Amino acid sequence: MPEPKQVLFVLQDDSLVLDWAGPAEALRLASLEIAALKLAVAPFELRFVAPRTEATGSVGIRLQALEPLPSALPDGSWILLVGRTSAAEARQPRQQRELVAWLSRLAPGRPGLRLVTVCSGALLAAQAGLLDGRRATTHHQHLDDLARLAPRATVLQDRVFVCDGEVFTSAGVTAGIDLALHLVAEHAGELVAARVAEQMAVALRRGPADPELSPLLAHRQHLNARLHRVQDALSVGPAEDWPLARMAALAATTPRTLSRLFAQHACTSPQAYLRGVRLAVAKRALEAGASVGAASEAAGFNSELQLRRAWAAAGWPGTPSAARRTEVGLGA
């Protein structure tokens, strides 16, 4: 098992509790899923740091035994900045100036050190000069403030979250959970993210201008446990034989009822969902350098022709052969 990935939640007085508690819970559950699935990826080590050893959260909860701000961090660490109440933002206390100086020294966002912000945490990053030349977002009430504090940044509105290199910014409050699930999917895979979302009873969400969900995450914006069970199984073993009767048995229902549940909750059919998962698996294999034949077999397609037909039917650009990575890392 790789060494845990350190995630530092930077807290101040009046930090919005849901800004950090939601993402922290998502990462905690992701670590449990990583262990349960025996994945060869690092679990998350959550650390809570602050300029003082104690802080009071936005709802009055007293946080104690907080770690001091570290002078250095191992490569691969994440720094997560959260929002504060409006009254706290206006006060600009001394500890905030200390945080800005600390962030300026560590410069998260550079290669090897990731910066993640939730809500008005982006304003703190802006004051430290960490968003210059970046695309970023924040809570809609703070968009003008962000543009003023980071005039060299491109501030985007109506976005759930924005990714720019090693800098990830998100909108208000619950958007931090959306971003955390995206980061989990990137780090440990879409199946882990989907299982965490299911446990947290939240939808996998995107804003109107955000990239389309991966086929491994699409059609999972529901809370039906039976469908999640089937979708998990298809994602784990897409190359297996999956007649409708077998899927229905997993859901403890009939094939007809399973099809109705898929249409009602996932807005697709079981067969179309499986085809989308297989296409995603094949595409990843091709991008890793596998031949079209090997990618077809790994994804569960009966032949290269079946993969090509499914590719075209899905409206994906190009062909499977064009998606294949060559030895020098370029598309063929």
Backbone as numpy.savetxt, mean C-alpha at the origin, in Angstrom:
# Nx Ny Nz CAx CAy CAz Cx Cy Cz
14.51 -15.73 7.79 13.67 -14.53 7.79 14.54 -13.29 7.79
14.33 -12.35 6.87 15.13 -11.12 6.83 14.95 -10.30 8.10
15.90 -9.42 8.35 15.78 -8.51 9.48 14.54 -7.63 9.33
13.84 -7.34 10.43 12.62 -6.53 10.33 12.89 -5.16 9.72
11.91 -4.68 8.99 11.97 -3.33 8.42 11.49 -2.35 9.48
12.31 -1.38 9.82 11.96 -0.43 10.86 11.06 0.67 10.29
9.96 0.91 10.99 9.03 1.97 10.63 8.89 2.90 11.83
9.33 4.14 11.68 9.31 5.10 12.78 8.10 6.02 12.65
7.21 5.97 13.62 6.07 6.87 13.69 6.51 8.08 14.53
6.53 9.24 13.91 7.00 10.45 14.59 5.79 11.16 15.21
5.79 11.26 16.54 4.63 11.79 17.26 4.97 13.09 17.97
3.98 13.96 18.04 4.07 15.20 18.80 2.83 15.32 19.67
2.78 16.34 20.51 1.55 16.62 21.22 0.45 16.93 20.21
-0.75 16.43 20.48 -1.94 16.64 19.65 -1.86 15.95 18.30
-0.99 14.93 18.17 -0.99 14.14 16.93 -2.33 13.44 16.78
-2.87 13.44 15.55 -4.14 12.78 15.29 -3.99 11.27 15.43
-4.71 10.69 16.37 -4.49 9.29 16.73 -4.73 8.35 15.55
-5.80 8.58 14.79 -6.09 7.68 13.68 -5.04 7.78 12.58
-4.37 8.91 12.48 -3.31 9.06 11.47 -2.21 8.03 11.65
-1.89 7.71 12.91 -0.81 6.74 13.14 -1.32 5.38 13.59
-2.44 5.33 14.31 -2.93 4.04 14.80 -3.43 3.16 13.66
-4.10 3.76 12.66 -4.59 2.98 11.53 -3.47 2.34 10.73
-2.49 3.13 10.25 -1.36 2.52 9.54 -0.57 1.53 10.40
-0.40 1.85 11.70 0.35 0.94 12.57 -0.34 -0.41 12.67
-1.66 -0.39 12.79 -2.40 -1.65 12.87 -2.30 -2.43 11.57
-2.34 -1.73 10.44 -2.20 -2.40 9.15 -0.84 -3.09 9.04
0.21 -2.42 9.48 1.55 -3.00 9.41 1.71 -4.16 10.40
1.09 -4.03 11.58 1.14 -5.14 12.55 0.48 -6.39 11.98
-0.70 -6.21 11.41 -1.40 -7.35 10.82 -0.63 -7.92 9.63
0.02 -7.06 8.86 0.81 -7.53 7.73 1.95 -8.42 8.20
2.59 -8.06 9.30 3.67 -8.90 9.84 3.16 -10.28 10.22
1.96 -10.34 10.80 1.37 -11.63 11.15 1.08 -12.45 9.90
0.59 -11.81 8.85 0.31 -12.51 7.60 1.59 -13.00 6.93
2.64 -12.19 6.99 3.93 -12.59 6.43 4.42 -13.86 7.10
4.26 -13.92 8.43 4.69 -15.11 9.17 3.78 -16.30 8.85
2.47 -16.06 8.79 1.53 -17.16 8.54 1.74 -17.77 7.16
2.04 -16.93 6.17 2.25 -17.41 4.81 3.69 -17.86 4.56
4.56 -17.68 5.57 5.97 -18.08 5.49 6.66 -17.43 4.29
6.42 -16.14 4.15 7.02 -15.39 3.05 8.45 -14.98 3.39
9.29 -14.94 2.38 10.69 -14.57 2.58 10.86 -13.06 2.45
10.03 -12.31 3.15 10.14 -10.85 3.18 10.16 -10.40 4.63
10.72 -9.22 4.85 10.89 -8.73 6.21 9.56 -8.33 6.84
9.33 -8.71 8.10 8.18 -8.16 8.81 8.48 -6.72 9.21
7.51 -6.05 9.79 7.67 -4.66 10.18 7.96 -4.55 11.68
8.92 -3.71 12.02 9.19 -3.37 13.42 8.73 -1.93 13.63
7.71 -1.77 14.45 7.13 -0.45 14.66 7.82 0.25 15.84
8.25 1.47 15.59 8.88 2.28 16.63 8.14 3.62 16.70
8.02 4.15 17.90 7.32 5.41 18.10 8.28 6.40 18.73
8.63 7.43 17.98 9.68 8.36 18.40 9.09 9.76 18.52
9.76 10.59 19.31 9.26 11.96 19.54 10.37 12.80 20.14
10.23 14.13 20.08 11.21 15.01 20.73 11.19 14.86 22.24
10.06 14.40 22.81 9.93 14.20 24.25 9.52 12.75 24.51
9.73 12.28 25.71 9.38 10.89 26.01 7.89 10.68 26.21
7.13 11.78 26.36 5.69 11.69 26.53 5.00 12.66 25.57
3.80 12.30 25.20 3.00 13.18 24.33 1.53 12.89 24.60
0.69 13.87 24.30 -0.75 13.70 24.45 -1.38 13.66 23.06
-2.14 12.60 22.78 -2.78 12.47 21.48 -3.96 13.40 21.33
-4.50 13.45 20.13 -5.57 14.41 19.82 -6.84 14.17 20.64
-7.05 12.94 21.10 -8.26 12.65 21.88 -7.97 12.64 23.38
-6.77 13.08 23.76 -6.43 13.18 25.17 -5.67 12.00 25.73
-5.45 10.95 24.94 -4.70 9.81 25.42 -3.25 10.19 25.68
-2.70 9.70 26.80 -1.33 10.02 27.17 -0.40 8.91 26.67
0.56 9.28 25.84 1.53 8.34 25.30 2.84 8.47 26.07
3.35 7.36 26.56 4.55 7.39 27.37 5.62 6.48 26.79
6.84 6.63 27.31 8.00 5.81 26.92 8.27 5.89 25.42
8.05 7.06 24.84 8.39 7.25 23.43 9.90 7.32 23.27
10.41 6.78 22.18 11.85 6.79 21.93 12.31 8.19 21.53
13.54 8.53 21.88 14.08 9.80 21.37 14.32 9.72 19.87
14.43 10.86 19.23 14.70 10.90 17.80 16.08 10.33 17.54
16.22 9.29 16.74 17.54 8.67 16.51 18.42 9.55 15.63
19.71 9.43 15.81 20.66 10.21 15.00 20.90 9.57 13.64
20.60 8.27 13.52 20.80 7.56 12.25 19.84 6.39 12.19
19.60 5.89 10.99 18.71 4.76 10.78 19.31 3.82 9.76
19.02 2.51 9.88 19.52 1.57 8.86 18.82 1.79 7.53
19.52 1.46 6.44 18.91 1.56 5.12 17.63 0.75 5.07
16.67 1.26 4.35 15.40 0.57 4.22 14.36 1.00 5.23
14.74 1.85 6.18 13.78 2.30 7.18 12.76 3.25 6.58
11.61 3.33 7.23 10.56 4.27 6.85 10.35 5.26 7.98
10.16 6.52 7.63 9.78 7.56 8.59 8.37 8.01 8.25
7.45 7.92 9.20 6.06 8.25 8.97 5.67 9.48 9.79
5.28 10.54 9.09 4.88 11.79 9.74 3.37 11.91 9.70
2.77 12.27 10.85 1.32 12.33 10.94 0.85 13.75 11.20
-0.44 13.97 11.05 -1.02 15.29 11.25 -1.26 15.61 12.71
-1.62 16.87 12.94 -1.94 17.34 14.29 -3.24 18.13 14.22
-3.80 18.42 15.37 -5.01 19.23 15.40 -4.71 20.62 14.86
-5.73 21.29 14.37 -5.54 22.63 13.78 -4.95 23.61 14.79
-5.39 23.52 16.05 -4.86 24.43 17.08 -3.38 24.20 17.28
-2.95 22.94 17.25 -1.53 22.64 17.45 -0.71 23.15 16.28
-1.22 23.00 15.06 -0.49 23.48 13.89 -0.25 24.99 13.99
-1.23 25.71 14.52 -1.10 27.17 14.60 -0.07 27.60 15.64
0.13 26.77 16.66 1.03 27.18 17.75 2.50 27.09 17.36
2.86 26.17 16.45 4.26 25.98 16.04 5.18 25.87 17.25
5.00 24.85 18.09 5.82 24.72 19.30 7.28 24.41 18.97
8.11 24.54 19.97 9.54 24.34 19.79 9.86 22.92 19.33
9.10 21.95 19.83 9.40 20.57 19.43 9.22 20.36 17.94
8.31 21.15 17.31 8.15 21.04 15.86 9.39 21.55 15.15
9.98 22.62 15.66 11.23 23.12 15.06 12.34 22.09 15.20
12.36 21.38 16.34 13.35 20.32 16.52 13.14 19.20 15.49
11.90 18.89 15.25 11.60 17.84 14.28 12.04 18.24 12.88
11.79 19.49 12.51 12.20 19.97 11.19 13.71 19.86 11.03
14.44 20.26 12.07 15.91 20.17 12.01 16.36 18.72 11.90
15.70 17.84 12.65 16.04 16.41 12.62 15.75 15.81 11.24
14.61 16.14 10.68 14.27 15.63 9.36 15.24 16.15 8.30
15.63 17.39 8.41 16.57 17.96 7.45 17.90 17.23 7.47
18.32 16.80 8.66 19.60 16.07 8.77 19.49 14.67 8.17
18.40 13.95 8.49 18.26 12.58 8.00 17.85 12.53 6.53
17.12 13.55 6.09 16.66 13.66 4.69 15.97 12.41 4.19
14.88 11.97 4.87 14.14 10.82 4.33 13.57 11.16 2.96
13.51 10.16 2.13 13.13 10.37 0.73 14.31 10.11 -0.19
15.49 10.17 0.39 16.68 9.80 -0.38 16.69 8.29 -0.54
17.48 7.74 -1.46 17.54 6.29 -1.62 17.92 5.60 -0.31
17.13 4.64 0.08 17.43 3.89 1.29 16.67 4.32 2.52
16.00 5.47 2.45 15.24 5.95 3.60 13.92 6.54 3.09
12.83 5.87 3.37 11.53 6.25 2.81 10.81 7.25 3.71
10.12 8.20 3.08 9.30 9.18 3.79 7.83 8.91 3.48
7.04 8.81 4.53 5.60 8.58 4.40 4.90 9.64 5.23
3.91 10.34 4.66 3.18 11.34 5.42 1.68 11.07 5.34
1.02 11.38 6.44 -0.43 11.26 6.52 -0.99 12.63 6.88
-2.02 13.06 6.15 -2.71 14.30 6.45 -1.71 15.46 6.48
-1.76 16.32 7.51 -0.89 17.49 7.55 0.55 17.16 7.93
0.87 15.86 8.06 2.27 15.49 8.21 3.10 15.97 7.04
2.43 16.15 5.88 3.14 16.67 4.70 3.65 18.08 4.93
2.97 18.86 5.78 3.43 20.22 6.05 4.77 20.21 6.77
4.94 19.26 7.67 6.21 19.12 8.38 7.32 18.75 7.39
7.01 17.84 6.48 8.00 17.46 5.47 8.34 18.65 4.59
7.34 19.46 4.27 7.58 20.64 3.43 8.50 21.63 4.13
8.28 21.84 5.42 9.13 22.77 6.16 10.58 22.31 6.20
10.79 20.99 6.13 12.14 20.44 6.12 12.73 20.40 4.72
11.99 20.88 3.72 12.50 20.89 2.36 12.52 19.54 1.69
11.70 18.60 2.19 11.76 17.23 1.69 10.84 16.99 0.49
10.00 17.96 0.16 9.08 17.78 -0.95 9.46 18.57 -2.19
10.58 19.27 -2.14 11.03 20.06 -3.29 11.20 19.17 -4.51
10.60 19.58 -5.62 10.70 18.82 -6.85 9.86 17.57 -6.89
9.01 17.38 -5.88 8.18 16.17 -5.79 6.72 16.49 -6.09
5.96 15.45 -6.43 4.51 15.52 -6.45 4.02 15.09 -5.07
3.04 15.78 -4.53 2.60 15.47 -3.17 1.15 15.89 -2.98
0.54 15.38 -1.90 -0.80 15.78 -1.54 -0.91 15.83 -0.02
-2.06 16.28 0.46 -2.34 16.33 1.90 -3.85 16.47 2.06
-4.30 16.65 3.28 -5.72 16.88 3.54 -6.19 18.09 2.75
-7.44 18.04 2.26 -7.91 19.11 1.37 -7.89 20.49 2.04
-8.00 20.51 3.38 -7.96 21.80 4.07 -6.56 22.40 4.11
-5.55 21.61 3.82 -4.16 22.07 3.93 -3.46 22.19 2.58
-4.20 22.01 1.49 -3.55 22.05 0.18 -2.89 23.40 -0.09
-3.56 24.50 0.25 -2.97 25.83 0.05 -1.75 26.02 0.94
-1.83 25.52 2.17 -0.67 25.62 3.09 0.52 24.85 2.53
0.24 23.68 1.97 1.33 22.87 1.41 1.97 23.58 0.22
1.15 24.15 -0.64 1.69 24.88 -1.78 2.55 26.07 -1.34
2.15 26.71 -0.25 2.91 27.86 0.26 4.23 27.40 0.89
4.20 26.31 1.64 5.40 25.83 2.33 6.36 25.10 1.39
5.83 24.55 0.32 6.67 23.81 -0.64 6.42 24.34 -2.05
6.86 25.57 -2.33 6.58 26.17 -3.64 7.21 25.42 -4.80
8.24 24.61 -4.53 8.89 23.86 -5.60 8.28 22.47 -5.79
7.24 22.17 -5.02 6.54 20.89 -5.17 5.33 21.06 -6.07
4.87 19.96 -6.65 3.62 19.94 -7.41 2.55 19.37 -6.50
1.66 20.21 -6.03 0.63 19.80 -5.07 -0.60 19.32 -5.83
-1.00 18.08 -5.58 -2.13 17.47 -6.27 -3.33 17.39 -5.34
-4.49 17.72 -5.85 -5.71 17.64 -5.06 -6.55 16.45 -5.52
-7.56 16.12 -4.72 -8.46 15.01 -5.03 -7.72 13.69 -5.21
-6.71 13.49 -4.38 -5.95 12.24 -4.43 -5.99 11.56 -3.07
-6.13 10.25 -3.06 -6.06 9.50 -1.80 -4.62 9.47 -1.31
-3.70 9.15 -2.21 -2.28 9.24 -1.88 -1.49 9.43 -3.16
-0.25 9.89 -3.01 0.63 10.16 -4.15 1.98 9.51 -3.86
2.52 8.81 -4.84 3.83 8.17 -4.72 4.80 8.88 -5.66
5.94 9.29 -5.14 6.98 9.93 -5.95 8.33 9.45 -5.44
8.88 8.44 -6.11 10.14 7.88 -5.65 9.98 7.26 -4.28
10.80 7.69 -3.33 10.74 7.18 -1.96 9.92 8.09 -1.05
9.12 8.97 -1.64 8.26 9.87 -0.87 6.80 9.52 -1.16
6.04 9.26 -0.10 4.64 8.87 -0.20 3.82 9.81 0.68
2.89 10.53 0.10 2.05 11.45 0.85 0.59 11.05 0.68
-0.21 11.32 1.70 -1.62 10.92 1.64 -2.50 12.03 2.18
-3.79 11.91 1.88 -4.77 12.91 2.30 -5.14 12.67 3.77
-6.34 13.06 4.16 -6.67 13.11 5.58 -7.03 11.79 6.22
-6.57 11.60 7.42 -6.98 10.60 8.40 -7.01 9.18 7.82
-8.18 8.68 7.38 -8.27 7.29 6.95 -7.47 7.02 5.68
-7.08 8.05 4.95 -6.23 7.84 3.77 -4.90 7.22 4.17
-4.49 7.41 5.42 -3.26 6.78 5.89 -3.35 5.26 5.85
-4.56 4.73 6.10 -4.75 3.29 6.02 -4.66 2.84 4.56
-5.26 3.61 3.66 -5.17 3.29 2.23 -3.71 3.24 1.78
-2.94 4.23 2.21 -1.53 4.26 1.83 -0.78 3.10 2.45
-1.07 2.79 3.72 -0.39 1.67 4.37 -0.67 0.36 3.63
-1.90 0.16 3.18 -2.22 -1.06 2.43 -1.48 -1.10 1.10
-1.34 0.06 0.46 -0.56 0.12 -0.78 0.90 -0.26 -0.51
1.46 0.25 0.57 2.85 -0.05 0.90 3.03 -1.51 1.27
2.03 -2.08 1.95 2.08 -3.51 2.28 2.07 -4.34 1.00
1.20 -3.97 0.05 1.15 -4.71 -1.21 2.47 -4.62 -1.95
3.08 -3.45 -1.94 4.36 -3.25 -2.61 5.46 -4.08 -1.96
5.42 -4.16 -0.63 6.48 -4.83 0.12 6.29 -6.35 0.20
5.06 -6.77 0.47 4.83 -8.19 0.76 3.88 -8.87 -0.21
3.31 -8.12 -1.16 2.42 -8.72 -2.14 0.97 -8.38 -1.91
0.20 -8.45 -3.00 -1.21 -8.06 -2.95 -2.04 -8.97 -2.07
-1.68 -10.25 -1.98 -2.46 -11.16 -1.15 -2.40 -10.73 0.31
-1.22 -10.37 0.78 -1.09 -9.91 2.17 -1.92 -8.66 2.38
-1.84 -7.72 1.45 -2.61 -6.48 1.58 -4.10 -6.77 1.60
-4.55 -7.68 0.75 -5.98 -8.00 0.71 -6.43 -8.65 2.00
-5.61 -9.52 2.56 -5.98 -10.18 3.81 -5.98 -9.20 4.97
-5.06 -8.25 4.97 -5.06 -7.22 6.01 -6.31 -6.35 5.88
-6.64 -5.95 4.66 -7.84 -5.13 4.45 -9.09 -5.87 4.91
-9.14 -7.16 4.66 -10.29 -7.94 5.09 -10.41 -7.95 6.61
-9.27 -8.15 7.29 -9.29 -8.17 8.76 -9.67 -6.82 9.34
-9.24 -5.75 8.67 -9.56 -4.41 9.17 -10.93 -3.93 8.71
-11.61 -4.74 7.89 -12.94 -4.39 7.37 -12.92 -3.05 6.66
-11.90 -2.86 5.81 -11.82 -1.64 5.00 -11.70 -2.04 3.54
-12.07 -1.13 2.66 -11.97 -1.36 1.22 -10.61 -0.94 0.72
-10.13 -1.63 -0.30 -8.92 -1.22 -0.99 -9.32 -0.12 -1.96
-8.83 1.10 -1.73 -9.40 2.28 -2.37 -8.38 2.98 -3.25
-8.88 3.69 -4.26 -8.07 4.57 -5.08 -8.86 5.84 -5.34
-8.15 6.93 -5.53 -8.79 8.18 -5.88 -9.07 8.25 -7.36
-9.75 9.29 -7.84 -10.14 9.35 -9.24 -8.98 9.42 -10.21
-7.82 9.90 -9.76 -6.68 10.02 -10.67 -5.58 9.02 -10.34
-5.86 8.09 -9.45 -4.83 7.14 -9.04 -4.78 5.95 -9.98
-3.63 5.23 -10.01 -3.50 4.09 -10.90 -4.55 3.02 -10.60
-4.89 2.26 -11.62 -5.85 1.18 -11.46 -5.29 0.13 -10.52
-6.18 -0.49 -9.75 -5.75 -1.56 -8.86 -5.18 -2.73 -9.66
-4.17 -3.40 -9.08 -3.68 -4.63 -9.66 -4.81 -5.64 -9.74
-4.82 -6.52 -10.76 -5.85 -7.56 -10.81 -5.87 -8.43 -9.55
-4.75 -8.50 -8.83 -4.72 -9.28 -7.59 -5.41 -8.57 -6.45
-5.69 -7.29 -6.60 -6.39 -6.53 -5.58 -7.77 -6.08 -6.04
-7.98 -6.03 -7.33 -9.26 -5.55 -7.85 -10.40 -6.47 -7.41
-11.58 -5.92 -7.33 -12.81 -6.65 -6.98 -12.79 -7.16 -5.54
-11.98 -6.50 -4.68 -11.96 -6.93 -3.28 -12.43 -5.81 -2.36
-13.12 -4.83 -2.92 -13.64 -3.73 -2.10 -14.99 -4.14 -1.50
-14.99 -5.24 -0.80 -16.21 -5.75 -0.17 -15.83 -6.41 1.15
-16.83 -6.80 1.92 -16.58 -7.40 3.24 -17.16 -8.81 3.34
-17.39 -9.47 2.21 -17.95 -10.81 2.22 -16.85 -11.83 2.48
-16.89 -12.46 3.63 -15.81 -13.37 4.03 -15.71 -14.58 3.11
-16.85 -15.08 2.62 -16.80 -16.26 1.76 -16.10 -15.95 0.44
-16.39 -14.77 -0.11 -15.71 -14.40 -1.35 -14.22 -14.18 -1.13
-13.86 -13.53 -0.01 -12.44 -13.34 0.28 -11.73 -14.69 0.38
-12.39 -15.69 0.94 -11.76 -17.01 1.07 -11.48 -17.60 -0.30
-12.42 -17.47 -1.21 -12.21 -17.97 -2.58 -11.13 -17.16 -3.28
-11.19 -15.84 -3.15 -10.20 -14.99 -3.82 -8.79 -15.25 -3.29
-8.66 -15.48 -1.99 -7.35 -15.82 -1.44 -6.81 -17.10 -2.07
-7.66 -18.11 -2.16 -7.23 -19.40 -2.71 -6.82 -19.27 -4.18
-7.57 -18.51 -4.96 -7.23 -18.32 -6.37 -5.92 -17.56 -6.51
-5.66 -16.61 -5.62 -4.43 -15.83 -5.70 -3.22 -16.67 -5.31
-3.40 -17.59 -4.37 -2.29 -18.44 -3.93 -1.97 -19.52 -4.96
-3.01 -20.10 -5.56 -2.79 -21.21 -6.50 -3.47 -21.01 -7.83
-3.13 -19.96 -8.57 -3.82 -19.70 -9.84 -3.61 -20.77 -10.89
-2.50 -21.51 -10.81 -2.22 -22.53 -11.83 -2.99 -23.83 -11.59
-3.65 -23.93 -10.46 -4.43 -25.14 -10.18 -5.70 -25.15 -11.02
-6.32 -26.32 -11.07 -7.59 -26.45 -11.79 -8.71 -25.90 -10.91
-9.46 -24.94 -11.42 -10.48 -24.27 -10.61 -11.85 -24.30 -11.29
-12.49 -25.48 -11.33 -13.87 -25.49 -11.81 -14.76 -24.73 -10.82
-15.87 -24.26 -11.31 -16.77 -23.45 -10.48 -17.22 -24.23 -9.24
-17.41 -25.52 -9.38 -17.86 -26.33 -8.24 -16.83 -26.32 -7.11
-15.55 -26.34 -7.45 -14.51 -26.32 -6.43 -14.50 -24.97 -5.71
-14.64 -23.88 -6.47 -14.70 -22.56 -5.84 -15.90 -22.48 -4.89
-17.05 -22.99 -5.36 -18.25 -22.93 -4.54 -18.09 -23.73 -3.25
-17.39 -24.86 -3.34 -17.17 -25.66 -2.13 -16.36 -24.90 -1.10
-15.39 -24.10 -1.56 -14.60 -23.28 -0.62 -15.48 -22.27 0.09
-16.47 -21.77 -0.61 -17.37 -20.77 -0.03 -18.55 -21.41 0.69
-18.57 -22.73 0.71 -19.66 -23.47 1.36 -21.02 -23.05 0.79
-21.10 -23.02 -0.53 -22.34 -22.64 -1.19 -22.43 -23.36 -2.53
-23.43 -23.06 -3.29 -23.60 -23.69 -4.60 -22.94 -22.84 -5.68
-22.62 -23.44 -6.83 -22.04 -22.64 -7.91 -22.92 -21.47 -8.32
-24.22 -21.68 -8.37 -25.12 -20.60 -8.76 -25.08 -19.46 -7.74
-25.08 -19.81 -6.46 -25.04 -18.77 -5.43 -23.70 -18.06 -5.43
-22.62 -18.81 -5.66 -21.31 -18.17 -5.71 -21.25 -17.15 -6.84
-21.77 -17.50 -8.00 -21.79 -16.56 -9.12 -22.60 -15.31 -8.77
-23.72 -15.51 -8.08 -24.54 -14.36 -7.67 -23.79 -13.48 -6.67
-23.07 -14.10 -5.72 -22.32 -13.34 -4.73 -21.18 -12.56 -5.38
-20.51 -13.17 -6.35 -19.45 -12.46 -7.06 -20.03 -11.24 -7.78
-21.15 -11.43 -8.44 -21.76 -10.32 -9.17 -22.21 -9.22 -8.22
-22.76 -9.61 -7.07 -23.30 -8.64 -6.12 -22.20 -7.86 -5.40
-21.16 -8.57 -4.94 -20.15 -7.94 -4.09 -18.87 -7.56 -4.82
-18.51 -8.32 -5.85 -17.24 -8.06 -6.54 -17.44 -7.50 -7.95
-18.69 -7.43 -8.40 -19.02 -6.87 -9.72 -18.28 -7.58 -10.85
-18.12 -8.87 -10.72 -17.50 -9.68 -11.77 -17.96 -11.12 -11.56
-17.51 -12.02 -12.41 -17.84 -13.44 -12.26 -16.63 -14.17 -11.69
-16.83 -15.36 -11.10 -15.68 -16.13 -10.59 -14.67 -16.42 -11.69
-15.15 -16.78 -12.87 -14.23 -17.11 -13.96 -13.45 -15.89 -14.43
-14.11 -14.73 -14.51 -13.41 -13.52 -14.92 -12.40 -13.09 -13.88
-12.73 -13.27 -12.61 -11.78 -12.93 -11.55 -10.53 -13.82 -11.66
-10.74 -15.12 -11.83 -9.61 -16.05 -11.97 -8.77 -15.69 -13.18
-9.41 -15.33 -14.28 -8.65 -14.97 -15.48 -7.80 -13.72 -15.22
-8.33 -12.76 -14.48 -7.56 -11.56 -14.15 -6.36 -11.88 -13.28
-6.54 -12.78 -12.31 -5.42 -13.18 -11.46 -4.35 -13.88 -12.29
-4.77 -14.78 -13.16 -3.81 -15.49 -14.00 -3.05 -14.54 -14.93
-3.75 -13.55 -15.47 -3.07 -12.56 -16.31 -2.02 -11.79 -15.51
-2.36 -11.41 -14.28 -1.40 -10.67 -13.45 -0.17 -11.51 -13.15
-0.38 -12.80 -12.85 0.75 -13.70 -12.57 1.61 -13.87 -13.81
0.97 -14.05 -14.97 1.73 -14.21 -16.21 2.53 -12.95 -16.53
1.91 -11.79 -16.35 2.60 -10.53 -16.65 3.83 -10.36 -15.78
3.71 -10.69 -14.51 4.87 -10.58 -13.62 5.98 -11.54 -14.03
5.59 -12.75 -14.42 6.59 -13.72 -14.86 7.30 -13.23 -16.11
6.56 -12.67 -17.04 7.16 -12.13 -18.26 8.10 -10.98 -17.95
7.69 -10.09 -17.06 8.54 -8.95 -16.71 9.80 -9.39 -15.98
9.76 -10.58 -15.37 10.95 -11.12 -14.70 11.85 -11.89 -15.65
11.42 -12.01 -16.93 12.26 -12.65 -17.92 11.82 -14.03 -18.37
10.69 -14.53 -17.86 10.22 -15.86 -18.26 9.76 -15.84 -19.72
9.84 -16.98 -20.37 9.32 -17.10 -21.72 7.80 -17.07 -21.68
7.18 -16.86 -22.83 5.72 -16.83 -22.89 5.16 -18.19 -22.47
5.82 -19.25 -22.90 5.35 -20.58 -22.52 5.45 -20.82 -21.02
6.58 -20.42 -20.42 6.76 -20.61 -18.98 5.79 -19.75 -18.18
5.55 -18.52 -18.66 4.61 -17.64 -17.97 3.19 -18.19 -18.06
2.84 -18.74 -19.22 1.51 -19.33 -19.38 1.31 -20.48 -18.40
2.31 -21.33 -18.29 2.21 -22.48 -17.40 2.15 -22.06 -15.94
2.98 -21.10 -15.55 3.00 -20.64 -14.17 1.68 -20.03 -13.75
0.98 -19.40 -14.70 -0.27 -18.71 -14.39 -1.49 -19.61 -14.50
-1.33 -20.79 -15.09 -2.47 -21.70 -15.19 -3.18 -21.69 -16.53
-2.60 -21.02 -17.54 -3.18 -21.07 -18.87 -2.79 -22.38 -19.55
-3.69 -22.92 -20.34 -3.43 -24.21 -20.97 -2.40 -24.14 -22.09
-2.23 -22.94 -22.65 -1.31 -22.79 -23.77 -0.93 -21.32 -23.92
0.09 -21.08 -24.74 0.47 -19.70 -25.05 -0.67 -18.99 -25.78
-1.37 -19.72 -26.62 -2.48 -19.12 -27.36 -3.58 -18.65 -26.41
-3.86 -19.46 -25.38 -4.90 -19.06 -24.42 -4.48 -17.79 -23.68
-3.20 -17.69 -23.33 -2.71 -16.47 -22.68 -2.87 -15.27 -23.61
-2.49 -15.43 -24.88 -2.58 -14.31 -25.82 -4.04 -13.87 -26.00
-4.94 -14.83 -26.07 -6.35 -14.48 -26.23 -6.88 -13.75 -25.00
-6.51 -14.22 -23.81 -6.95 -13.56 -22.58 -6.36 -12.16 -22.48
-5.11 -12.03 -22.89 -4.43 -10.72 -22.90 -5.19 -9.73 -23.78
-5.52 -10.16 -24.97 -6.23 -9.29 -25.91 -7.64 -8.98 -25.43
-8.32 -9.99 -24.88 -9.69 -9.79 -24.41 -9.75 -8.80 -23.26
-8.68 -8.76 -22.44 -8.63 -7.82 -21.32 -8.32 -6.41 -21.77
-7.94 -6.25 -23.04 -7.61 -4.92 -23.56 -6.24 -4.44 -23.14
-5.37 -5.36 -22.74 -4.03 -4.97 -22.33 -3.21 -4.58 -23.57
-2.39 -3.55 -23.47 -1.63 -3.10 -24.64 -0.54 -4.10 -25.02
-0.19 -4.11 -26.30 0.89 -4.96 -26.76 0.53 -6.43 -26.72
1.56 -7.26 -26.58 1.39 -8.70 -26.54 2.21 -9.26 -25.39
1.95 -10.52 -24.97 2.80 -11.13 -23.94 4.28 -11.13 -24.31
4.57 -11.36 -25.58 5.98 -11.38 -26.01 6.63 -10.02 -25.80
5.89 -8.96 -26.07 6.44 -7.60 -25.91 6.65 -7.24 -24.45
5.88 -7.88 -23.56 6.00 -7.58 -22.13 7.18 -8.29 -21.50
7.75 -9.25 -22.21 8.84 -10.05 -21.64 10.10 -9.23 -21.51
10.74 -9.30 -20.35 11.99 -8.61 -20.12 13.13 -9.38 -20.77
14.01 -8.68 -21.44 15.18 -9.33 -22.04 16.29 -9.42 -21.03
17.40 -10.00 -21.43 18.55 -10.18 -20.52 19.13 -8.85 -20.07
18.93 -7.80 -20.85 19.48 -6.50 -20.45 18.44 -5.66 -19.72
17.25 -6.26 -19.45 16.27 -5.58 -18.63 15.32 -4.69 -19.38
15.24 -4.83 -20.73 14.33 -4.00 -21.51 13.27 -4.88 -22.13
12.13 -4.30 -22.43 11.07 -5.06 -23.09 11.51 -5.52 -24.46
11.14 -6.72 -24.81 11.54 -7.26 -26.11 10.76 -6.60 -27.23
